[in-house]
Amino acid sequence: MKVFLLYRNHDFNLKQPLPWNEKELTSDLELDVLFEAMAQDDEFLFDISKKVILASTKGDVETILFRQQILKDCLNNSTVINLLYDISVGAIDRRRHSWFGVFTKSPSSILSSSVGMMEIYAGVLKELRNAIDENVNKFQSEGFRRLFSMLQTELSDAYFEEIQNHLDELKFRDGLLISYQLGKGNKAINSRLHRLTAEKLNWLQRLFSKKPPAYTFYVHPRDESGVRALSDIKDKAINEVANALAQSNDHILQFFTMLRTELAFYVACLNLHRQLEDTGGQVCFPEPAATAEEKENFEGLYDICLALKMKQRIVGNDAKADHKGLTIITGANQGGKSTFLRSIGLSQIMMQAGMFVGATHFSTSICNSIFTHFKREEDTTMKSGKFDEELSRMSRIADHIIPNSMFLFNESFAATNEREGSEIAGQIVKALQEKGHKVFFVTHLYDFAHNFFNHASNGVLFLRAERHEDAARTFKLSVGEPLSTSYGLDIYKNIFGNE
C-alpha cells in the first residue's frame, strides 16, 4: 500500500540531504518562526515541515499543483485529516508498546508476538477504512481519491475475515501438523508445516466422534532434552511462517509510518493557516509557472514570519515584474525593504512546497535553487573583516550555483566604500543576469543602483520604500528611481532628538 500524498508517483524520502545552505536560508528568511508555527510544539511536525519545505528549493509545477489540490481538501476537511493522522500515530504507538519480537530469536515467540500485533493492526486498519467510508465523498483531489480508493479496495470485509481466519489458525489451538523427510542416519530434514483441513466440529461432536488411528507418544515432564527436542521441531516447522507474518507486520508499519509522515506536513499547514487567520492576514494559493515564462506578479504580498511574531496583520506590497530578471529595492531606512525581501523568499519556497502564501495574489516562475546573501553582524572573533566575510560567502554561493536560481541580496557589499562596493555588486549582478538567474537586491549603494537605472533595459524593476514629508514610513514599496539618500538623518533624530 502506497500513500503518495507529497508526490504523484513516489514516497517522500526522509533521508534526503537538506540544501547545503539550509542554515543561511533558515536564518535569513527566519524559517524557524515558520516551522515553529507549523509544529505547535510537536517535534515531529517541526522536523517534517523543515524537511519538506527545504527540499522544495528545487520544485516543479506538476508537484506544486498536485499538493495544492490536496491541501485544499485538507483545509475543507480539517477534522477528518486530524482523525486520519491520529489513527496513523496510534498504530505506530501501539507497535512500540506491544511488539516484543525484537527481544527474541525464537520462532515460536516471534510468531506469537506477530499474531498479536497483526490483530491490533487489523483493528486499526478497520478503523481507518471506516473513517474513509464515512468521508470519501468530501474529497476531490487526485491524491486523496487515489489513496481512499486503494484502501477501500484492499481493506474489504472479505480481507478482514480472511486475516482473522489465518490468525486463528496460527494460534494452533488444535495442534500442529508437521511433516519431515528422512535424511542420512534417519535425520529429519525438510520440515513442512501443513494446514489442518479437518472439518470443524463443536465440542459435543468432538467428544463422541470416532477418532482416527494414530501413533502417540508422551514426553515425561522431567525430560528436558525431550521437551527441547520437540520445541526445536516446532520452531523449525513454523520458522518461515513466523518470518512471513513478521514481515507482513513490518509492511503495515511502513504504510502507517509513511501515512503519518506525509499527513504531518498537511497537519502542520493547517496549524499555520489557523494562526494566520488569527492575525487577520490573507493567504492565497499561488499560480506556479515554468521557469521559461519569467513570471513575477503579486498583490498584497507580506512577510508571514513577521505577522506570526507580531500577531497582527502586516502591510503588503504589489508588483508586476513579469520578465524582470532583476529587481533593485532602494529607499528610506526602516522602510520595509528587508521585510519585503524576506516575503519574496518565503513565498517562493512555500509555493514550491505546494503551500499557500501570504498574499491576495501570487504568480511566479519556479526556480531550481534559492540563495540568500544578507548582511551579517561584525565577526566578534576578529578572524576576518566584515567585507572579507561577505566575499567569502559569495564565493561559497558561486561554487553551488545551478541554472535558473533565485538570489536575494540584502545590503550586500556595503562593508566597503561606495565605489568599491558598487563595482563588485554590479559585476556580480550582471554576471547573474547574463546567465538568466532571478535577482532581488536591497541596497543603499547609490552608484550601483543608479548605474543600472541609467542603463536599464526592460528586464529591470526599480522599487523604492515610501517616506512621507514628515519622515513617516508606510512600509509600502512603489516603482521609483533610486534616490541619493537613505534618510539616515531620520534615524539620528529618532535616537538623539532634533537638537
Steps between C-alpha positions, in 0.01 A plus 500: 500500500636837396409843634624739228369824654812710444597367158284351229708186450736451794530540877675784674861415583567594861871430459563735210762764580393856573632782277862586571394853603209396723648690799523824300149456360359429844675799657445756222136412432426432870367158409513376860208733574308330220594146611407572863162637397438188293620262771316640803759347737492164320858394416390262226290766324793742527740248344266406214410864425866592482596207277210538256536877464878507466489208257274717283767756411505294182141454384283426199160630396334157489589415861402847622152477349462141624570608859284812473194291419570271795551795734171654387330172592671516839382856565144397413514185716738580785317279752529196273869565432575522872307176553699316232823639646403387851419150370844470339674630814298256713603206283869586541464552875327165542783330315749663734316379810384158379774354281746274682635297209812715496603354837510134388621282216267214582259435209225408748535832685526698177187331366307560821597871505427534128153349535418741783641797308309409184174483697570853624583620148183339362297703748681823408464433127128441548478832689683669212269352238188598695627859522558500124159346423329777696690788339620392155247714315631817665835480320571606143879492457672236293726400789227432754260342252768255391606420857143449619408287199801275558424455870131430441589238241776329697340529846173329415285301743622182331859609564441545873315168522786324325755661732309387808470144368874482439580642843267249667678218322843634598409473867507120449228426750450160335870423484750504214521268203864471399666271247869418462713304262761260623858580415827325569493305821123547507552864589188711451541748214280731290237574763166620372202646681158391371159652546254303704219445252282277717136598525429739782297325773338634812608370841217242515588360157865485592416314821303219339650488152711201398867577527730413210779254574816672615835423650550696818790553732534709811794690636561474871471841671854464632645403164659838420686365198180358356309826554787692343503264201127542444538876530775495238279296267217749544727803449648360180152432364356844577811706427396606149145575611627710792734697272228554238254633757767722657577643155129562443492696825802699382326587172194628685723698735678654200165602356389669823841662539482652152134598549593678822802666336319637196186599690722678754592762242135578430410500870782752551358712216162497675668625818664782306180596319310525828761734651513722193123532514538623858735776381246614240743435216372367171644200321463370148609203294764627259507440127831327419650539154784335317837671523493603135184709555689748727200573721509728806165655580345552844252704701492550876822301550617505865751335730319210668768457767472866604122464525543192720746679729294817532167313502341760279435582138802621302507755217520328163660604173402477134717466192475398138846369420441250220813464286697702756803293587636768733317699768694770686345631822615831644362771728475610859648306789244298697261535209423128459762404240648203689153386601394509137807299398417231757141491377628425149723216619238356737225504239724341239603211720149451642352499149750239387404285800138509379381732776291815512688832528445831677340705223171563326656394169835345421628370168863419437730270309659213683874495563751222553667647805477797738806688625504774764779749564393718793716737700652352816610643832869566555711188561565509875794258467670750266617215276406704196359839409134546419567559132725193479222295655250628240731404215566159655127427520455613140778267396328204666176588325681514166622145555140372525320703233278297270289627206178693563567600861368786713733738686400726788758765592443716807738799521785284373851640446422813703781428745749675271489843340225605258709474186653160568175353632305624198758361258502154656122485535456615141731236356339220697147602407586542132653152493188353660279689254692364204443145623125554534474490881236697693648765731351721773743754644435729799767768509612842617780502241383793291766464228409133454125565481523815289738340253242230429228767481692704242568194287185308586339272251146367524629219720551716811240617755577778749304511826537762770390505865251780554568790738261786574602862539483463880743202479219249571543156338211322333699175458372494143721471195421675175666524162752781517844626404784438751564804721839623611400490866370230733384761752743390769432836671155367589659227710739748660214730601300207628784399730655832600217744446495817291764690692 
